[in-house]
Amino acid sequence: MSPSLRRNKDFNVFWLGQALSVLGGSISLLALPLLVLDATGSIVQMGLVTVVSGATAIGTGVFAGYVVDRADRRRLMIVCDLVRAVLLGAVPLVWWVAGPQIWLLYVLTALVAVLKTLFDVAYVTAVPNLVRTQDLTTANGRLMGTFALGTLLGPVAAGFITAGVGADWALAVDGATFLVSAASLGWVRFTPRPADDRSGAVKAGAGSTTESGSTTGAASGAGAASGSGAASGAASGVLREMFVVGFRFLWSHPLLRPLTIQLTLLTFVTMGATDLLIYRVQHDLGRDAATLGYVIAVSGAGAVAAALTAGRLRRILGFGTCWLTSIAMIAVGVAETGVSRSLPVIAALAAVFMFGITLGGICTMTLRQEVTPDHLLGRVTSAFWTVHNASGPVGAAVLTLLAARHGVPAVSLAGGALCLLILGGGLLTPLRGSRAGAAPDPGPEEGPGPATEPAAGPSARA
């Protein structure tokens, strides 16, 4: 780890607080599908919950970046944590009083997805305010390593909690971890990045767009007394500020544009992959929740390995090679976990899948943070997630419906084949030869002011 990160009190408090929160999130990742499966016995219902989560996140993504770029990011994250703690903590109480309420899980899933999206956009934009630019890859690797460790331990805990007291209480445990996250964020201070020459140039371009939107809004306002055009113009200006500015930057960048297209296609397959794995192990192979927890926990070893090596791999190989390699690993993992009947093999291939997901996630997040000015980072991140996640709910619905009709093995093989086609398409884009982020780490510390000052006092998850 970079010495500057070891001395960075704000980043370390932020990291430690999120470590426990991520562990809770990994518990819910298994507990929620199990709660639905226990109540309905249907893979289609599991898929619908995933669809609700993904669709709500997409809708929220349209305005999440706009909110994050204008709000106090720390306070926003604290509010999101506290509300999620209340929502998840209420599940076992409702189950005890009224029994299983599947409709309530859909409502809960939607509300939590809204809060999670707002939190996650703020989370990503906060990292550059905590560390030096040259430490971004290392910092993101450390945060993703925490996520990976949570992926390793969370499912085991979820399996034991579910087997012992029920999946509803496992969700309540996740709610408790959000309280810890909120408390830790109260001790973190974010330091805005000063604009550099590149950012200033982009800012000027973005300012032209914003000013154009404002002019349109002003013109509409001038005509408000004579018609309804003002409302339309104002709505158009707000939409431009919420989404179009970020999307325009995203689409104009030679690497972010093909990356977004590839991720959109890839997300179609990967969002439903966890549902297929859970159904394969528990339904097709007849294993219990504890065994399923162990399988998913082993897969977390792949995420841990990727988090520990992503920074070095990206410096040596460059962004393009790491990204395309991650797609190949995802393809192998998706195809083979749905075909094998051996639990050790399924667990090992799930680890390959998670290595690919984590490596790709670290590299894409770092690239976006490096090339995007701070004042646009929330909107660019939101646009990036909204666009490429749009295919996820559709993919989850299609994959689970097809699995119910044709079986998990056939659907998994088709998903792996689609991933290989995406890999082939990537070889025809500028991503293939991209060396972005391949430069060695700088030496002496430099950059935006003292990142190691103590927090000023009280005020995701990639």
Disulfide bonds with the S-S distance in Angstrom:
none
